[in-house]
Amino acid sequence: MATMDTYRQQAIALAHRFRLGLNTEAALDMVELLGALAGDFAPAEPQQQQTLNAIMTLILQCQERQDWLGLADYLEYELVQLLAAKA
């Protein structure tokens, strides 16, 4: 189990990679990050779980639309804010 600070750093690094056009490799790492977060948020408060699920849904919708900048924004701002609140 990684710390929330580690997850924040990973999310920011992924966002930068999406902005640089490294979509394929960033998407693979994003799946790992989101999977780890889902596991670590399982014992969290229901409100935090719902917020994480909402952010994940928005991230996946951006991925389906190939909206890499929108996806990067959700990773770098919305997800990082949630992780900071959980820390």
A tleap script that builds the chain and sets N, CA, C and O, in Angstrom:
source leaprc.protein.ff14SB
mol = sequence {
  NMET ALA THR MET ASP THR TYR ARG GLN GLN
  ALA ILE ALA LEU ALA HIE ARG PHE ARG LEU
  GLY LEU ASN THR GLU ALA ALA LEU ASP MET
  VAL GLU LEU LEU GLY ALA LEU ALA GLY ASP
  PHE ALA PRO ALA GLU PRO GLN GLN GLN GLN
  THR LEU ASN ALA ILE MET THR LEU ILE LEU
  GLN CYS GLN GLU ARG GLN ASP TRP LEU GLY
  LEU ALA ASP TYR LEU GLU TYR GLU LEU VAL
  GLN LEU LEU ALA ALA LYS CALA
}
set mol.1.N position { 0.851 -1.184 0.000 }
set mol.1.CA position { 0.000 0.000 0.000 }
set mol.1.C position { 0.889 1.238 0.000 }
set mol.1.O position { 1.690 1.436 0.914 }
set mol.2.N position { 0.747 2.048 -1.006 }
set mol.2.CA position { 1.517 3.281 -1.117 }
set mol.2.C position { 0.860 4.374 -0.281 }
set mol.2.O position { -0.310 4.281 0.090 }
set mol.3.N position { 1.637 5.398 0.001 }
set mol.3.CA position { 1.072 6.520 0.750 }
set mol.3.C position { 0.299 7.433 -0.198 }
set mol.3.O position { 0.478 7.376 -1.414 }
set mol.4.N position { -0.554 8.266 0.369 }
set mol.4.CA position { -1.324 9.206 -0.445 }
set mol.4.C position { -0.386 10.170 -1.167 }
set mol.4.O position { -0.677 10.604 -2.282 }
set mol.5.N position { 0.747 10.508 -0.530 }
set mol.5.CA position { 1.713 11.399 -1.171 }
set mol.5.C position { 2.297 10.743 -2.418 }
set mol.5.O position { 2.486 11.403 -3.440 }
set mol.6.N position { 2.581 9.454 -2.335 }
set mol.6.CA position { 3.090 8.723 -3.500 }
set mol.6.C position { 2.053 8.708 -4.614 }
set mol.6.O position { 2.386 8.914 -5.781 }
set mol.7.N position { 0.803 8.465 -4.255 }
set mol.7.CA position { -0.265 8.480 -5.252 }
set mol.7.C position { -0.405 9.862 -5.892 }
set mol.7.O position { -0.617 9.971 -7.099 }
set mol.8.N position { -0.286 10.912 -5.085 }
set mol.8.CA position { -0.372 12.278 -5.639 }
set mol.8.C position { 0.745 12.512 -6.643 }
set mol.8.O position { 0.510 13.059 -7.721 }
set mol.9.N position { 1.954 12.101 -6.298 }
set mol.9.CA position { 3.087 12.269 -7.209 }
set mol.9.C position { 2.872 11.492 -8.501 }
set mol.9.O position { 3.169 11.991 -9.587 }
set mol.10.N position { 2.361 10.280 -8.387 }
set mol.10.CA position { 2.095 9.465 -9.574 }
set mol.10.C position { 1.023 10.102 -10.451 }
set mol.10.O position { 1.152 10.115 -11.675 }
set mol.11.N position { -0.028 10.627 -9.841 }
set mol.11.CA position { -1.109 11.256 -10.604 }
set mol.11.C position { -0.601 12.479 -11.360 }
set mol.11.O position { -0.952 12.682 -12.523 }
set mol.12.N position { 0.218 13.284 -10.710 }
set mol.12.CA position { 0.769 14.479 -11.362 }
set mol.12.C position { 1.697 14.076 -12.503 }
set mol.12.O position { 1.644 14.670 -13.580 }
set mol.13.N position { 2.544 13.079 -12.280 }
set mol.13.CA position { 3.450 12.613 -13.334 }
set mol.13.C position { 2.658 12.069 -14.525 }
set mol.13.O position { 3.016 12.322 -15.675 }
set mol.14.N position { 1.587 11.326 -14.252 }
set mol.14.CA position { 0.743 10.814 -15.337 }
set mol.14.C position { 0.099 11.952 -16.110 }
set mol.14.O position { 0.053 11.923 -17.340 }
set mol.15.N position { -0.394 12.947 -15.400 }
set mol.15.CA position { -1.019 14.097 -16.064 }
set mol.15.C position { -0.033 14.756 -17.014 }
set mol.15.O position { -0.390 15.111 -18.138 }
set mol.16.N position { 1.192 14.918 -16.573 }
set mol.16.CA position { 2.207 15.539 -17.434 }
set mol.16.C position { 2.473 14.681 -18.665 }
set mol.16.O position { 2.647 15.206 -19.765 }
set mol.17.N position { 2.506 13.365 -18.483 }
set mol.17.CA position { 2.738 12.481 -19.630 }
set mol.17.C position { 1.587 12.553 -20.629 }
set mol.17.O position { 1.822 12.541 -21.837 }
set mol.18.N position { 0.354 12.626 -20.148 }
set mol.18.CA position { -0.778 12.774 -21.066 }
set mol.18.C position { -0.672 14.091 -21.824 }
set mol.18.O position { -0.964 14.141 -23.019 }
set mol.19.N position { -0.262 15.145 -21.154 }
set mol.19.CA position { -0.129 16.448 -21.818 }
set mol.19.C position { 0.989 16.450 -22.856 }
set mol.19.O position { 0.944 17.212 -23.822 }
set mol.20.N position { 1.990 15.597 -22.654 }
set mol.20.CA position { 3.100 15.499 -23.603 }
set mol.20.C position { 2.787 14.568 -24.776 }
set mol.20.O position { 3.609 14.407 -25.677 }
set mol.21.N position { 1.603 13.957 -24.765 }
set mol.21.CA position { 1.207 13.083 -25.865 }
set mol.21.C position { 1.656 11.644 -25.707 }
set mol.21.O position { 1.607 10.873 -26.665 }
set mol.22.N position { 2.090 11.269 -24.518 }
set mol.22.CA position { 2.519 9.894 -24.264 }
set mol.22.C position { 1.329 9.074 -23.763 }
set mol.22.O position { 1.374 8.468 -22.693 }
set mol.23.N position { 0.276 9.073 -24.559 }
set mol.23.CA position { -1.017 8.531 -24.145 }
set mol.23.C position { -1.008 7.036 -23.866 }
set mol.23.O position { -1.590 6.590 -22.877 }
set mol.24.N position { -0.360 6.259 -24.718 }
set mol.24.CA position { -0.422 4.805 -24.587 }
set mol.24.C position { 0.231 4.335 -23.304 }
set mol.24.O position { -0.380 3.606 -22.523 }
set mol.25.N position { 1.467 4.747 -23.084 }
set mol.25.CA position { 2.158 4.285 -21.879 }
set mol.25.C position { 1.544 4.893 -20.620 }
set mol.25.O position { 1.488 4.238 -19.580 }
set mol.26.N position { 1.089 6.129 -20.709 }
set mol.26.CA position { 0.451 6.764 -19.550 }
set mol.26.C position { -0.854 6.046 -19.200 }
set mol.26.O position { -1.179 5.883 -18.024 }
set mol.27.N position { -1.596 5.619 -20.217 }
set mol.27.CA position { -2.866 4.927 -19.970 }
set mol.27.C position { -2.640 3.603 -19.240 }
set mol.27.O position { -3.425 3.231 -18.367 }
set mol.28.N position { -1.581 2.901 -19.593 }
set mol.28.CA position { -1.279 1.638 -18.914 }
set mol.28.C position { -0.956 1.872 -17.441 }
set mol.28.O position { -1.428 1.142 -16.570 }
set mol.29.N position { -0.153 2.889 -17.173 }
set mol.29.CA position { 0.195 3.208 -15.785 }
set mol.29.C position { -1.011 3.751 -15.019 }
set mol.29.O position { -1.130 3.544 -13.811 }
set mol.30.N position { -1.899 4.442 -15.722 }
set mol.30.CA position { -3.092 4.987 -15.081 }
set mol.30.C position { -3.991 3.861 -14.571 }
set mol.30.O position { -4.573 3.970 -13.492 }
set mol.31.N position { -4.104 2.791 -15.338 }
set mol.31.CA position { -4.922 1.648 -14.922 }
set mol.31.C position { -4.383 1.078 -13.610 }
set mol.31.O position { -5.155 0.744 -12.710 }
set mol.32.N position { -3.062 0.968 -13.504 }
set mol.32.CA position { -2.454 0.465 -12.270 }
set mol.32.C position { -2.742 1.400 -11.099 }
set mol.32.O position { -3.085 0.949 -10.006 }
set mol.33.N position { -2.601 2.703 -11.335 }
set mol.33.CA position { -2.843 3.683 -10.275 }
set mol.33.C position { -4.292 3.631 -9.804 }
set mol.33.O position { -4.553 3.583 -8.602 }
set mol.34.N position { -5.228 3.640 -10.737 }
set mol.34.CA position { -6.641 3.634 -10.360 }
set mol.34.C position { -7.028 2.344 -9.644 }
set mol.34.O position { -7.840 2.364 -8.719 }
set mol.35.N position { -6.449 1.229 -10.067 }
set mol.35.CA position { -6.714 -0.036 -9.386 }
set mol.35.C position { -6.203 -0.030 -7.955 }
set mol.35.O position { -6.881 -0.501 -7.042 }
set mol.36.N position { -5.008 0.505 -7.765 }
set mol.36.CA position { -4.443 0.589 -6.415 }
set mol.36.C position { -5.273 1.517 -5.541 }
set mol.36.O position { -5.518 1.225 -4.370 }
set mol.37.N position { -5.702 2.627 -6.109 }
set mol.37.CA position { -6.522 3.572 -5.346 }
set mol.37.C position { -7.854 2.950 -4.941 }
set mol.37.O position { -8.318 3.140 -3.817 }
set mol.38.N position { -8.459 2.218 -5.847 }
set mol.38.CA position { -9.740 1.578 -5.535 }
set mol.38.C position { -9.587 0.648 -4.335 }
set mol.38.O position { -10.459 0.601 -3.467 }
set mol.39.N position { -8.490 -0.083 -4.287 }
set mol.39.CA position { -8.249 -0.971 -3.158 }
set mol.39.C position { -7.994 -0.220 -1.866 }
set mol.39.O position { -8.499 -0.602 -0.811 }
set mol.40.N position { -7.216 0.842 -1.944 }
set mol.40.CA position { -6.876 1.608 -0.742 }
set mol.40.C position { -8.045 2.448 -0.234 }
set mol.40.O position { -8.089 2.800 0.944 }
set mol.41.N position { -8.986 2.769 -1.109 }
set mol.41.CA position { -10.145 3.554 -0.690 }
set mol.41.C position { -11.289 2.668 -0.192 }
set mol.41.O position { -12.295 3.184 0.294 }
set mol.42.N position { -11.151 1.350 -0.306 }
set mol.42.CA position { -12.225 0.452 0.131 }
set mol.42.C position { -12.623 0.684 1.592 }
set mol.42.O position { -13.816 0.698 1.896 }
set mol.43.N position { -11.658 0.869 2.510 }
set mol.43.CA position { -12.067 1.119 3.901 }
set mol.43.C position { -12.346 2.599 4.210 }
set mol.43.O position { -12.594 2.949 5.363 }
set mol.44.N position { -12.308 3.450 3.207 }
set mol.44.CA position { -12.513 4.889 3.423 }
set mol.44.C position { -13.982 5.193 3.704 }
set mol.44.O position { -14.856 4.339 3.559 }
set mol.45.N position { -14.217 6.418 4.104 }
set mol.45.CA position { -15.588 6.871 4.347 }
set mol.45.C position { -16.386 6.808 3.042 }
set mol.45.O position { -15.825 6.998 1.963 }
set mol.46.N position { -17.693 6.541 3.135 }
set mol.46.CA position { -18.516 6.433 1.922 }
set mol.46.C position { -18.438 7.675 1.027 }
set mol.46.O position { -18.433 7.548 -0.198 }
set mol.47.N position { -18.378 8.854 1.613 }
set mol.47.CA position { -18.305 10.084 0.808 }
set mol.47.C position { -17.024 10.114 -0.023 }
set mol.47.O position { -17.047 10.515 -1.186 }
set mol.48.N position { -15.908 9.693 0.571 }
set mol.48.CA position { -14.644 9.659 -0.164 }
set mol.48.C position { -14.691 8.608 -1.266 }
set mol.48.O position { -14.174 8.831 -2.360 }
set mol.49.N position { -15.303 7.472 -0.986 }
set mol.49.CA position { -15.441 6.430 -2.005 }
set mol.49.C position { -16.281 6.928 -3.180 }
set mol.49.O position { -15.942 6.691 -4.339 }
set mol.50.N position { -17.374 7.616 -2.873 }
set mol.50.CA position { -18.240 8.148 -3.931 }
set mol.50.C position { -17.503 9.189 -4.765 }
set mol.50.O position { -17.637 9.221 -5.989 }
set mol.51.N position { -16.733 10.033 -4.105 }
set mol.51.CA position { -15.974 11.053 -4.831 }
set mol.51.C position { -14.940 10.398 -5.733 }
set mol.51.O position { -14.784 10.799 -6.886 }
set mol.52.N position { -14.232 9.395 -5.223 }
set mol.52.CA position { -13.252 8.683 -6.046 }
set mol.52.C position { -13.938 8.029 -7.238 }
set mol.52.O position { -13.440 8.117 -8.360 }
set mol.53.N position { -15.068 7.377 -7.011 }
set mol.53.CA position { -15.794 6.734 -8.116 }
set mol.53.C position { -16.227 7.749 -9.167 }
set mol.53.O position { -16.156 7.473 -10.364 }
set mol.54.N position { -16.674 8.920 -8.726 }
set mol.54.CA position { -17.088 9.964 -9.671 }
set mol.54.C position { -15.898 10.446 -10.494 }
set mol.54.O position { -16.013 10.619 -11.708 }
set mol.55.N position { -14.761 10.661 -9.843 }
set mol.55.CA position { -13.561 11.118 -10.557 }
set mol.55.C position { -13.096 10.048 -11.535 }
set mol.55.O position { -12.735 10.359 -12.670 }
set mol.56.N position { -13.103 8.792 -11.101 }
set mol.56.CA position { -12.690 7.700 -11.993 }
set mol.56.C position { -13.603 7.617 -13.213 }
set mol.56.O position { -13.135 7.390 -14.329 }
set mol.57.N position { -14.887 7.796 -13.003 }
set mol.57.CA position { -15.839 7.773 -14.118 }
set mol.57.C position { -15.523 8.884 -15.111 }
set mol.57.O position { -15.515 8.656 -16.320 }
set mol.58.N position { -15.265 10.075 -14.605 }
set mol.58.CA position { -14.937 11.203 -15.481 }
set mol.58.C position { -13.625 10.965 -16.226 }
set mol.58.O position { -13.508 11.301 -17.405 }
set mol.59.N position { -12.649 10.391 -15.548 }
set mol.59.CA position { -11.364 10.078 -16.186 }
set mol.59.C position { -11.576 9.082 -17.323 }
set mol.59.O position { -11.049 9.266 -18.421 }
set mol.60.N position { -12.340 8.036 -17.062 }
set mol.60.CA position { -12.575 7.024 -18.095 }
set mol.60.C position { -13.389 7.576 -19.263 }
set mol.60.O position { -13.174 7.177 -20.408 }
set mol.61.N position { -14.322 8.489 -18.987 }
set mol.61.CA position { -15.066 9.134 -20.070 }
set mol.61.C position { -14.126 9.967 -20.941 }
set mol.61.O position { -14.248 9.964 -22.166 }
set mol.62.N position { -13.203 10.667 -20.321 }
set mol.62.CA position { -12.217 11.438 -21.086 }
set mol.62.C position { -11.368 10.506 -21.944 }
set mol.62.O position { -11.064 10.820 -23.095 }
set mol.63.N position { -10.988 9.367 -21.386 }
set mol.63.CA position { -10.176 8.414 -22.132 }
set mol.63.C position { -10.943 7.891 -23.348 }
set mol.63.O position { -10.378 7.770 -24.434 }
set mol.64.N position { -12.221 7.584 -23.167 }
set mol.64.CA position { -13.038 7.101 -24.283 }
set mol.64.C position { -13.134 8.137 -25.395 }
set mol.64.O position { -13.131 7.786 -26.575 }
set mol.65.N position { -13.219 9.413 -25.022 }
set mol.65.CA position { -13.309 10.502 -26.004 }
set mol.65.C position { -11.939 10.923 -26.535 }
set mol.65.O position { -11.840 11.770 -27.423 }
set mol.66.N position { -10.894 10.326 -25.986 }
set mol.66.CA position { -9.516 10.709 -26.290 }
set mol.66.C position { -9.279 12.182 -25.979 }
set mol.66.O position { -8.585 12.889 -26.709 }
set mol.67.N position { -9.870 12.620 -24.883 }
set mol.67.CA position { -9.695 13.983 -24.371 }
set mol.67.C position { -8.560 13.939 -23.354 }
set mol.67.O position { -8.791 13.908 -22.145 }
set mol.68.N position { -7.331 13.937 -23.864 }
set mol.68.CA position { -6.165 13.736 -23.010 }
set mol.68.C position { -5.919 14.916 -22.078 }
set mol.68.O position { -5.440 14.733 -20.960 }
set mol.69.N position { -6.237 16.104 -22.521 }
set mol.69.CA position { -6.037 17.272 -21.655 }
set mol.69.C position { -7.054 17.285 -20.517 }
set mol.69.O position { -6.709 17.607 -19.380 }
set mol.70.N position { -8.295 16.940 -20.815 }
set mol.70.CA position { -9.306 16.841 -19.769 }
set mol.70.C position { -8.950 15.756 -18.765 }
set mol.70.O position { -9.099 15.940 -17.556 }
set mol.71.N position { -8.479 14.625 -19.275 }
set mol.71.CA position { -8.063 13.528 -18.413 }
set mol.71.C position { -6.920 13.976 -17.508 }
set mol.71.O position { -6.919 13.691 -16.311 }
set mol.72.N position { -5.954 14.674 -18.083 }
set mol.72.CA position { -4.819 15.175 -17.299 }
set mol.72.C position { -5.289 16.132 -16.208 }
set mol.72.O position { -4.778 16.099 -15.089 }
set mol.73.N position { -6.250 16.974 -16.529 }
set mol.73.CA position { -6.778 17.907 -15.525 }
set mol.73.C position { -7.425 17.158 -14.361 }
set mol.73.O position { -7.210 17.511 -13.201 }
set mol.74.N position { -8.212 16.132 -14.662 }
set mol.74.CA position { -8.839 15.360 -13.585 }
set mol.74.C position { -7.786 14.672 -12.719 }
set mol.74.O position { -7.923 14.619 -11.497 }
set mol.75.N position { -6.744 14.150 -13.344 }
set mol.75.CA position { -5.682 13.511 -12.573 }
set mol.75.C position { -4.953 14.515 -11.690 }
set mol.75.O position { -4.738 14.273 -10.502 }
set mol.76.N position { -4.577 15.640 -12.283 }
set mol.76.CA position { -3.708 16.583 -11.580 }
set mol.76.C position { -4.438 17.446 -10.560 }
set mol.76.O position { -3.843 17.862 -9.566 }
set mol.77.N position { -5.700 17.717 -10.790 }
set mol.77.CA position { -6.398 18.633 -9.889 }
set mol.77.C position { -7.440 17.927 -9.027 }
set mol.77.O position { -7.354 17.974 -7.800 }
set mol.78.N position { -8.406 17.284 -9.635 }
set mol.78.CA position { -9.491 16.667 -8.865 }
set mol.78.C position { -8.987 15.486 -8.024 }
set mol.78.O position { -9.267 15.401 -6.828 }
set mol.79.N position { -8.251 14.590 -8.658 }
set mol.79.CA position { -7.767 13.415 -7.934 }
set mol.79.C position { -6.756 13.813 -6.862 }
set mol.79.O position { -6.815 13.314 -5.739 }
set mol.80.N position { -5.841 14.700 -7.198 }
set mol.80.CA position { -4.833 15.140 -6.226 }
set mol.80.C position { -5.496 15.816 -5.030 }
set mol.80.O position { -5.063 15.630 -3.893 }
set mol.81.N position { -6.536 16.593 -5.279 }
set mol.81.CA position { -7.257 17.249 -4.181 }
set mol.81.C position { -7.902 16.206 -3.259 }
set mol.81.O position { -7.850 16.343 -2.037 }
set mol.82.N position { -8.502 15.178 -3.835 }
set mol.82.CA position { -9.102 14.115 -3.033 }
set mol.82.C position { -8.035 13.385 -2.217 }
set mol.82.O position { -8.246 13.084 -1.042 }
set mol.83.N position { -6.904 13.104 -2.832 }
set mol.83.CA position { -5.831 12.403 -2.127 }
set mol.83.C position { -5.268 13.246 -0.990 }
set mol.83.O position { -4.911 12.717 0.062 }
set mol.84.N position { -5.189 14.544 -1.201 }
set mol.84.CA position { -4.710 15.439 -0.139 }
set mol.84.C position { -5.687 15.446 1.033 }
set mol.84.O position { -5.273 15.502 2.191 }
set mol.85.N position { -6.975 15.391 0.734 }
set mol.85.CA position { -7.985 15.394 1.797 }
set mol.85.C position { -7.961 14.088 2.590 }
set mol.85.O position { -8.255 14.076 3.785 }
set mol.86.N position { -7.612 12.996 1.923 }
set mol.86.CA position { -7.583 11.690 2.595 }
set mol.86.C position { -6.327 11.514 3.435 }
set mol.86.O position { -6.336 10.754 4.403 }
set mol.87.N position { -5.256 12.197 3.083 }
set mol.87.CA position { -3.961 12.016 3.774 }
set mol.87.C position { -3.995 12.396 5.229 }
set mol.87.O position { -2.980 12.292 5.918 }
savepdb mol mol.pdb
quit
